[in-house]
């Protein structure tokens, strides 16, 4: 993964995203692009006659503030041992990340941000959702692959290969009795062809699939979980729950590599 895009807002939590990106770039010889976004539509409203009202002064202030921030970030990153640049956008975060992520190998966002759930459906790039309070460092110490044999799981697994390089402990997890389109042994064989040694662990079901996996993650504490995002429709998962939503909202959960 040599083209790495990071959501870089002015929140303190952005530091873990940026440090994660730098760590990954050091391992892969990659380039980091930081996206500083000023969603201009938030400064526009519609009056009772259907006309647009733009808060010009507030918008100019926001743009100037973010321009200064982008310049400060670039100055700080110039001291790093990784090639970096800063890109600017003026659309909503998901749209901005999708636009600049067209040629990104991975897009790094916050696991706690709504963007982490929406973005995998808007881009063809994998989304790495990290925790705000800790940096994900590479090579990884441990990673789990949540396998259900779906096309989404297969895509996520293929996307994860650069992240798994040098990982000390890789485990393919599957839930006993859960529907699977493709056997987990095929995932192990695929990984082995790429020089990654992994073990298979079949979990006894404890409630739903999401509950079973959550219990396992609390026990083994992987640094990263690789999973397909939204195997069912987003509406169905919103109404009835689903594995993707569960792990995005899991307190103290692992970083997630999501792909749809």
PEWOMO-V48773 format. One record per residue. N is the residue number from 1. BURIAL is 1 if it has 9 or more other C-alpha atoms within 8 Angstrom, else 0. Layout:
[[N	BURIAL] [N	BURIAL]]
This chain:
[[1	1] [2	1] [3	1] [4	1] [5	1] [6	1] [7	1] [8	1] [9	0] [10	0] [11	0] [12	0] [13	0] [14	1] [15	0] [16	1] [17	1] [18	1] [19	1] [20	1] [21	1] [22	1] [23	1] [24	1] [25	1] [26	1] [27	1] [28	1] [29	0] [30	1] [31	1] [32	1] [33	1] [34	1] [35	1] [36	1] [37	1] [38	1] [39	1] [40	1] [41	0] [42	0] [43	1] [44	1] [45	0] [46	1] [47	0] [48	0] [49	0] [50	0] [51	0] [52	0] [53	0] [54	0] [55	0] [56	0] [57	0] [58	0] [59	1] [60	0] [61	0] [62	1] [63	1] [64	0] [65	0] [66	1] [67	0] [68	0] [69	1] [70	1] [71	0] [72	0] [73	1] [74	1] [75	0] [76	0] [77	0] [78	0] [79	0] [80	0] [81	0] [82	1] [83	1] [84	1] [85	0] [86	1] [87	0] [88	1] [89	1] [90	1] [91	1] [92	1] [93	1] [94	1] [95	1] [96	1] [97	1] [98	1] [99	0] [100	1] [101	1] [102	1] [103	0] [104	1] [105	1] [106	1] [107	1] [108	1] [109	1] [110	1] [111	1] [112	1] [113	0] [114	0] [115	1] [116	1] [117	1] [118	1] [119	1] [120	1] [121	0] [122	1] [123	1] [124	1] [125	1] [126	1] [127	1] [128	1] [129	1] [130	1] [131	1] [132	1] [133	0] [134	0] [135	1] [136	1] [137	0] [138	1] [139	1] [140	1] [141	1] [142	1] [143	1] [144	1] [145	1] [146	1] [147	1] [148	1] [149	1] [150	1] [151	0] [152	1] [153	1] [154	1] [155	1] [156	1] [157	1] [158	0] [159	1] [160	1] [161	1] [162	0] [163	1] [164	1] [165	0] [166	0] [167	1] [168	0] [169	0] [170	1] [171	1] [172	1] [173	1] [174	1] [175	1] [176	0] [177	0] [178	0] [179	0] [180	0] [181	0] [182	0] [183	0] [184	1] [185	0] [186	0] [187	1] [188	1] [189	0] [190	0] [191	1] [192	1] [193	0] [194	0] [195	0] [196	1] [197	0] [198	1] [199	0] [200	1] [201	0] [202	0] [203	1] [204	0] [205	1] [206	0] [207	0] [208	0] [209	1] [210	1] [211	1] [212	1] [213	1] [214	1] [215	0] [216	0] [217	1] [218	0] [219	0] [220	0] [221	0] [222	1] [223	1] [224	1] [225	1] [226	1] [227	1] [228	1] [229	1] [230	1] [231	0] [232	0] [233	0] [234	0] [235	0] [236	1] [237	1] [238	1] [239	0] [240	0] [241	1] [242	1] [243	1] [244	1] [245	1] [246	1] [247	1] [248	1] [249	0] [250	0] [251	0] [252	0] [253	1] [254	1] [255	1] [256	1] [257	1] [258	1] [259	1] [260	1]]
